[in-house]
Amino acid sequence: RWPGYCSPSDAVRFEDVPNGLAALEKVPAAGWGQWIAFCAFMELYAAKQDKADPPGLLSGADEGFGRVEYGRLGFWRGDRSKDLESKKKGLNSELANGRLAMMAIIGMFFQDGLTGSAWGDWANYTDSPLRAFEGELGVQAPLGYWDPLGFSKDGDAEVFYRRRCTEIKNGRVAMIAAIGYIVPEYFRWPGYCSPSDAVRFEDV
């Protein structure tokens, strides 16, 4: 953490500001206002995406001193890659990593909100209604009781029992159906499927 105060007037030190969502309650409103103003300044003026530029090339407003562009790694007036193939590879890597990071931060927000830490143990989420079913048939590692759509969030044991029975029956049908797709690729019964219509198994 930085030494000193985040807000001297409110006696809030940097070391007093926790990591994650809990920081929302610690940082004073004036601090959030400064943060929002800075982001708006960069987005609208100092590091904006001009419609005439390719995606990812940020530039600042031209105030008579020449256009300001940001080079590789976001350095102000930094060098830009001249190798088009290398630039394309770098931007594709940035897009792929950016997509992964967007998914990761949402997951970290979610876990932080429920357990108190982005790395928190799910055992700390004591308010979960799903705990009623953690010892039931079908709860398996590594996901444990997996109900992403929250069908069982009401904790109704009778409804849970009906859905578990339905899942088992549908799963059995699905496994037979999958075998029905795979086996005909390697084996066909001899003879006719429909003698009256002269349809052989090998024709199906």
Secondary structure, DSSP 8 states (H G I E B T S, - for coil): --SSEEEGGGTEEGGGS-SGGGHHHHS-HHHHHHHHHHHHHIIIIISEE-TTS-TT-EEE--SSS--EEB-GGG-BT------HHHHHHHHHHHHHHHHHHHHHHHHHHHHHHHHSSTT--GGG-TT-GGGGGTTSTT-BTTTBS--TT-TTTT--HHHHHHHHHHHHHHHHHHHHHHHHHHGGGT---SSEEEGGGTEEGGG-
